[in-house]
Amino acid sequence: MLDKINWPELLIGGAIGFFTALFVAAIYEWIRKPNLVFSIDESPNEGQRNIKGKDYKWKFINLIVENKARPWWQSWLWGNVTAENISAWISYRDYDSNSEIVKISARWSSTKQPINDFGRPNWNSILVTSRDSIPVGESASLAVAIKTNKSENIFSFNNESYLFYPEYNSPYDTLWSNPEFEIGSDKKYRVCVMVLAQGHEYRKEFILLNPKKLYKSFRLLNGEVDSCR
């Protein structure tokens, strides 16, 4: 009976079926992939507050992550997908050597602050990875860094940073600045942002500038080269 089998046709048919299945699976994965686009939040995110007789001034740098609708013909064929329960990590690197200085699980600034009704840190929120969902056509904000008038150093920022507040963290004298998250006081750093959504990873590089070492002068620019890979 085996001698009646057309082995060449069987092998060719099997190979065609195998690669067709791979192609269909790849198309399906691409269809269910949110169309996430990164941009720099240009709005001034500055503030000041007097705490225990000391004047604190600060500036945050954030990114905007938008779940952009696909072109109309793609939307018509297979629709758009909400980015659900997404998480993010940020790696801060030396500009010249690209060596990593610190890496954190990022905070979605568009989510609730991890503090309780008494204004104290909420450990249940702080210990959980920050996540958000972005419907099609909407965006969410991602915290990148903070700088205050109390230090020349830039600090990365996430939910753990809420533990470092002068009212309940004396004698440490820097607002929302975790010493383990210190990036440094150099003039330029590489910032690699990684977002995970529906099993897909999105990466984008930015340049963090600290030209005059003043809290108002530090800012973010789009990356020159993609060194996040």
URKAUR-V825931 format. One record per helix or strand of 2 or more residues. SS is the DSSP state (H for helix, E for strand). FROM is the first residue (numbers start at 1). TO is the last residue. Records with the same first field share a line. If there is no record, write none. Layout:
# URKAUR-V825931
SS: FROM-TO ; FROM-TO
This chain:
# URKAUR-V825931
H: 2-4 ; 7-31 ; 72-78 ; 123-126 ; 159-163 ; 166-168 ; 179-181
E: 36-40 ; 45-51 ; 54-67 ; 83-94 ; 100-105 ; 132-134 ; 139-148 ; 154-156 ; 182-184 ; 188-197 ; 200-209 ; 219-222
